[in-house]
Amino acid sequence: MAGQHQLSSPQTEMRSAITLLDLDDDVLIHAVSDLSTNDALNFSLVARRVHLIAKHQALSCVTMKSIKCVSRICTYMLADVPGRLKWIRRLSVSVLPPRPLPLRVQSKRPDYVRNVQEATASMHLLVLLVRHATALKYLHLKFVDQVLAFQPTLIDVLSSLTNVAELELLHACGAETFKLLDRLQCRPRGLFLQIGPEIIDKDALFSHIGKWQQLQTLRLVGSNIIQDQRDSDTDLTKCFMSDLPHSWPDVTNLSLARCEIALPAILRAFPNLHVLTIMEWSRGPCFSNPSRPVYLSQTREHGLEFVEGSAHFFQNWPSARPVYHILIQSVLAIPIIWDAVGPTRCGDPDIPILLQMVCRAKPVVLTLRAMAFKSLQSTFWAGMAAEATRLRCLEVEICLFRETEGLTTLFLQWMQTVPATLSNVSSLSYVQVCINDQISSSMRSDIVSDFDGSQATAEAMAYALVGHIPSLEYVSIVFGRMPLDWSSTLYIEPFHGLLWTWKVNNISGERTLLPISATLASIIKERLKSPAGMGHGHLEEMFKENSSTSRNDVSSTHSFAIPDSEVIRVPADPSFKGT
């Protein structure tokens, strides 16, 4: 019998003998395509079979963040132009050359002349590198005007690049930037432009961008130039947009931060948007939605797939523009001028704006933030329940100031009263509530919250939800907040902190909660939020298949103890201090 267990077919032996080194080149190239430069270099040392493939991946992405780094990398790459430079696909240069100083100041800084000489030599090497990098697809350049003014030849060599598909220009839009934009021969599909305070002509900027009709993704970050129509008697943004001679029908992804473009002008100039992100303040060099949400596909109706921004940006949302997923950044009804994330104009005036948008856009997924005030039950939640006739997934962060006493009781009272307003929303299958007790009315960070962030509290809140909303199939509770930094997964998991997820079971008329593993919860949430969706039967089948191999058995509905491995620990926001 022992010998029988050792018998195997030739096919089995062949399969077991296959190693990583036996894979085809195409498979290996795909396998290393996501490796970082350092990982690819380390992998290139594993064996001769993968040396060139991994090395080419390492050379495909070149990043320079200092003058010395420019000199070192360019010297290495230029030493073998045919063997190294032809593999560059992504080039990122983030260096700030020395600024010109008066002679009397230079005499007091003996290191200045040496720094200028080093920078001059390094920029000359960069010119040579760019001139030979003819296969470049992605170009990231920071401190554009300073770099181009220091080395004007770069304008000519950058302009000659014809294959660049993605272009990122940061701290730009001075005179040198306009020279570069005017001469560029490439036709990028993606443009990220960070507008510096020294911008000389906004009309000219959009005229230059207007020649790129093939753009599909456009991201603009302004510099405190946003115009709030509610604070001004003149609609400057409408006049500004009416002067634009161009529209961009191919742009499907538009992200704006501190750019004075009014909503009607945006919808006119970009008629075929799928994703729209508008930030009132800039939280970093990237946007929370750098690409289309991965769970979204083409909707079957004419409309936007994902819209993100503070509520007041969407005043008078047109009725002919449905939106699949709306994410509101501002905190509804917050009673202070400054909240925990920066300057804000959110408050009670945003409530009718959002209700009107929900009525006209008919979202399927709605993510929002609101104060946990009982008064909002009639002024907001009742109206939202009446207008959200297609709502399938609701994600809401409720907030109270950490100076408030008895926070646990107050949040529980909210869970026991407000969700009853949503009882008639029969389409609602999934609700996630995030408890944020970390904002402060005094902007002090030394105040300790008395909120009980235990699992027992989370379970009590989850039971309150399912007791009021009969249509719920899944529910999750988060103790955390919407992240303050830019996050590429904000549309997937909008809240960071500790998160629990349950499936709602109906057994003999009694509704019970079954804890779901982190992996399964992520899959189910993606399916629920997808436009394609999955019917109740498909979700049940998938749940049973996954649960059969899970440590949580479907029949054990009486047990609610969640092991640490079953608690979804979303990456923590560094500014969030847990209780």
DATABEL-V300108 format. One record per helix or strand of 3 or more residues. SS is the DSSP state (@ for helix, = for strand). FROM is the first residue (numbers start at 1). LEN is the number of residues. If there is no record, write none. Layout:
((SS | FROM | LEN) (SS | FROM | LEN))
//
This chain:
((@ | 2 | 5) (@ | 10 | 8) (@ | 20 | 3) (@ | 25 | 8) (@ | 37 | 7) (@ | 48 | 13) (= | 61 | 4) (@ | 67 | 12) (@ | 81 | 7) (= | 90 | 4) (@ | 103 | 4) (@ | 110 | 23) (= | 138 | 4) (@ | 144 | 7) (@ | 153 | 7) (= | 166 | 7) (@ | 175 | 9) (= | 190 | 6) (@ | 202 | 9) (= | 217 | 5) (@ | 229 | 3) (@ | 236 | 7) (= | 253 | 5) (@ | 263 | 7) (= | 275 | 5) (= | 303 | 7) (@ | 311 | 4) (= | 322 | 11) (@ | 349 | 13) (= | 365 | 7) (@ | 376 | 12) (= | 393 | 9) (@ | 407 | 16) (= | 430 | 10) (@ | 455 | 14) (= | 474 | 9) (= | 495 | 13) (= | 510 | 6) (@ | 518 | 12) (@ | 536 | 12) (@ | 564 | 3))
//
